């Protein structure tokens, strides 16, 4: 299946998530929604900004077939998760992931992060390396200089409109999408701020992945991450953009599984 223009995603979303063990974890002023599936080595999927766990609908079945325990999490304020009045920060969202891991008694997991979820994953790996097997870092920057100037496109518009519909359907505050976008966008424009020295202290396996048509992330920033994170590797994805998990899920899934299979 391909959906390069996100026409299918705009019309009906990703493939529905399978039935899982859903729950809520109360942490630092928010109720964080999760769903867990299967058994085996744990892998946690962290979605992008303004999205929700349903965006991983094409990935969860493939990971389950590979014999892994899969967990998806709605970031605070996203999807079914709530938030309080605190500003969004990637560190706060990383602490939410850790709270879900503790609740599910997951000692250690591989993290697959997409956009904002990738930032969250690296920050968790930096602060708690003993809990992270490795990070699949897809389509994100670790400082604001890595972001391209915003240029609207039909693909971005389709994704944004789907995010609005999903938010209104799932959120406990369905009428607050515009405020939600404003607050998340503030975080995106100011965080994270990792220097090369900060990146150099990361001690878990990291694979940096970027589509050659990514609308938001500069390719030279991906190269900077690979240079700065010890042992990091780079995997380019051809013919896809910031939305590769939706555009060409089979190819994306093969890349994720290749990363997971190489972890110690």
Secondary structure by P-SEA (a helix, b strand, c coil): cccccccccccccccccccccccccccccbbbbbbbbbbcbbbbbbbccccccccccccaaaaaaaccbbbbbcccccccbbbccccccaaaaaaaaaaaaaaacccbbbbbbcaaaaaaaaaaaaaccccccccccccccccccccccccccaaaaaaaaaaaaaaaacccccccaaaaaaaaaaaaaccccccaaaaaacccbbbbbbbcccccccaaaaaaaaacccbbbbbbbcccccccccccaaaaaaaaaaaaaacc
